[in-house]
Amino acid sequence: MTHSPTTVTGGTATGPADASADLRRLLTFRGHGAARLLLGCRARLEDVEGAVAAGQGEVAVLMAYDLIQLSLSIRGLRTEGELMYGHDEAAFDPFAGLPVEEAEAGTALASEGLDAAGERGEAWLQRLRDHLAETEAQLGYTEPLPDVRSGSGMMKGFKLARTWQPLMDRVGLPPLLPDAWTRRAD
């Protein structure tokens, strides 16, 4: 059995023999994947829901493309997806590490929303929610991730970050939270 190289920030693994790279990839997937889902995907889903409710089909589709690409980028983190990304950064490949069929299915799902209104809109939104739930399930947590956009969920999100951050530090991975969130103002 041959293994394709897996690039991880700070090194390259050639397969299962390099356990430290496999650990870094798993930490990247579970920790950074959860942070990306909590901070990015859920906000984008709310934007899509708002656009559908307002009858803004084109806006809904554009936001759905953004949502799907970010969600697929989380799935790709398990194998060779890119750890760091910047919004509107041309060099970021949200499909890295994914089968072509999965990327095509995701983009097709996003495009279905153009004439999503009324019941069709709700059915499309449910398929987007299901896609996001599948991404979350792949992360392997035993409980659903908290809704950090709610009062009680934010503290649970910080607890999740505090749990993962020492492990990220130990293996040289970047922090889960933006610098501005962890830097003291004084």
Salt bridges, closest charged atoms under 4 A:
GLU46 OE1 - ARG149 NE 2.94
GLU49 OE2 - ARG129 NE 3.05
ASP66 OD2 - ARG44 NE 2.83
ASP88 OD1 - HIS87 NE2 3.61
GLU102 OE2 - ARG75 NH1 2.69
GLU112 OE1 - ARG127 NH2 2.63
GLU122 OE2 - ARG129 NH1 2.78
GLU134 OE2 - ARG75 NH1 3.59
GLU136 OE1 - ARG42 NH2 2.89
ASP186 OD2 - ARG184 NH2 2.70
